[in-house]
Amino acid sequence: MKRIIECVPNFSEGRDVTIIKQITDEIDKVSGVKLLDVDPGQATNRTVVTFAGDPDSVVEAAFMAVKKASEIIDMSKHKGAHPRFGATDVCPLIPISGITMEETVEYARRLAARIGQELNIPVYCYEYAAFKPDRKNLANVRSGEYEGLKEKLSNPEWKPDFGPAEFNARSGVTAVSARDFLVAFNVNLNTTSTRRANSIAFDVRETGRVKTENGKPDGKPILDKQGNPVYIPGKLKSVKAIGWYIEEYGIAQISINLTNINVTPVHVAFDEVCKSATKRGIRATGSELVGLIPLKSMLDAGRFFLKKQQRSTGVSDQELIRIAVKSLGLDDLYKFKPEEKIIEYVIADKAEKKLVDLTCIGFTNETASESPAPGGGSVSALVGSLGISLGIMVANLSSHKRGWDERWEEFSDWADKGRVYLDKLIYLVDEDTRAYNRIFEAFSLPKNSVEEKAARSKVIQDATRYAIEVPFQVMKTTIDAMPVIKAMAEYGNPNSASDAGVGSLCALAAIKGAYLNVKINSSSLKDKEYVNKVIEEGVRIVKQAEKLQEETIAIVEKNIKV
């Protein structure tokens, strides 16, 4: 999975568009990131910027934006309605896909260190990136705001995590964090009553509702010893919610902020709202997403609703998204466009031409052309993907075979397992061609001096090694996939036994084909110890594949009655 993080820096300027553009231009200059949103506020005099990309590029873009903000924003002259203490007030990093929170914390701290060291701006780390418990909460870190910074920085207890413990009148202080992705999500109701919508919101939100003496909304609130209202907690953690009426649509909505979608995902929030609404004689007719959402959230939602139907979840991403959209009613108010609402799709490089996006005719014609790529490595990966696809197909057919209803989950698990291998093999189709191109580009490097020759030689060897590793990954992935195919031949729908057999033949062809690529590329690598290890492992995989293929065909032949 591609590693993607999001960055949402808040800059203390929301009125001067020329200043804002200078900052966002710095982000646009960095390859590997995409600017997703720029949201200036007049009253707050603050701009929230959102961009995403691979971690290293995002950190670079964030640093350049912070640097530019420190040069063109003067905090000594700043006034605004929102709490603030720096030109770049906060700069959170958010894991989107292919990266853990722990890894994101490391990137956040690396960014914080660079801001402190290179820009001489005091930096505090908060939320998951915090070094101290009392700095986890942004409100504590920002207490006193800009006007209280001089006194705060003189207090040893508030020594910055990075940068000088000195008052920087122009730039103030920057707070850097790693935090969870926040989803703004509204559920549509078939009522115009804000009061009833609020009742549903109180049912589901974490804080719940105020406890009263008579147990009714109009009763006298029960207070604690400090005089604060006592609350009855709601059903869902990490959820903020309120009911409101939207005149534009003529309906009431539950406006929800999911502050940690790992704790409460979108589909769980929607399902709980549906249950609460039904109890009150109200129906949730659909929902809308405000802003963007990670792909994983949509895929998880699709799987959740398929499981409720006792259907296999081992289907394509496109089908999972379609199920999620229909089940959540995301097209209730207007057409939901995945390419505009799912982060990974928004930031995808649409200019990149991929082999896997070609038609069958397009792929075969491209292979048959004078170009040396795609070649045997890409074709081996493709054949392997077709092999496991047949195994997945048998699993999905078996999951809803008449009379096998109680076995749907068994086959769904097999299909899910197969999808992991399929996704990797599809990726390797293009990656093998990229590996070849790396070698081609390496040979075009200059070799005029001794230093250039040495550098060129190293790049060629690195590229050659990678050109071995890619087809070797095809072998390893396909051999891992073959037990799924064999299991479907043995336990799946008997009417599809021949499909599993064809899948095993494709898998064996993929492994043997990839092995030929491993061997031919190995002949150019100087690291013979590595080569011997790979060749030895390759021989083992080929023998194992031959055995699995023979066993699978034997099962198929037994099931086919002529």
HELIX and SHEET records of a PDB file:
HELIX    1   1 VAL A   17  ASP A   28  1                                  12    
HELIX    2   2 PRO A   55  ILE A   72  1                                  18    
HELIX    3   3 MET A   75  LYS A   77  5                                   3    
HELIX    4   4 MET A  101  LEU A  119  1                                  19    
HELIX    5   5 PRO A  133  ARG A  135  5                                   3    
HELIX    6   6 LEU A  138  VAL A  141  1                                   4    
HELIX    7   7 TYR A  146  GLY A  148  5                                   3    
HELIX    8   8 LEU A  149  LEU A  153  1                                   5    
HELIX    9   9 PRO A  156  TRP A  158  5                                   3    
HELIX   10  10 THR A  194  VAL A  204  1                                  11    
HELIX   11  11 VAL A  266  LYS A  279  1                                  14    
HELIX   12  12 LEU A  295  LYS A  308  1                                  14    
HELIX   13  13 ASP A  317  LEU A  328  1                                  12    
HELIX   14  14 PRO A  338  LYS A  341  1                                   4    
HELIX   15  15 ILE A  343  VAL A  346  1                                   4    
HELIX   16  16 LEU A  355  ASP A  357  5                                   3    
HELIX   17  17 CYS A  360  ALA A  368  1                                   9    
HELIX   18  18 GLY A  376  SER A  399  1                                  24    
HELIX   19  19 ASP A  405  ARG A  407  5                                   3    
HELIX   20  20 TRP A  408  PHE A  443  1                                  36    
HELIX   21  21 VAL A  450  TYR A  491  1                                  42    
HELIX   22  22 PRO A  494  SER A  496  5                                   3    
HELIX   23  23 ALA A  497  SER A  522  1                                  26    
HELIX   24  24 LYS A  528  ASN A  559  1                                  32    
SHEET    1   A 5 VAL A  33  GLY A  41  0                                        
SHEET    2   A 5 ARG A  46  GLY A  53 -1                                        
SHEET    3   A 5 ILE A   4  CYS A   7 -1                                        
SHEET    4   A 5 THR A  88  SER A  97 -1                                        
SHEET    5   A 5 ASN A  10  PHE A  11 -1                                        
SHEET    1   B 6 VAL A  33  GLY A  41  0                                        
SHEET    2   B 6 ARG A  46  GLY A  53 -1                                        
SHEET    3   B 6 ILE A   4  CYS A   7 -1                                        
SHEET    4   B 6 THR A  88  SER A  97 -1                                        
SHEET    5   B 6 THR A 174  ALA A 178  1                                        
SHEET    6   B 6 VAL A 123  GLU A 127  1                                        
SHEET    1   C 4 VAL A 239  ILE A 246  0                                        
SHEET    2   C 4 ILE A 251  LEU A 258 -1                                        
SHEET    3   C 4 VAL A 183  LEU A 189 -1                                        
SHEET    4   C 4 ALA A 284  VAL A 290 -1                                        
SHEET    1   D 2 ARG A 209  VAL A 210  0                                        
SHEET    2   D 2 TYR A 231  ILE A 232 -1                                        
END                                                                             
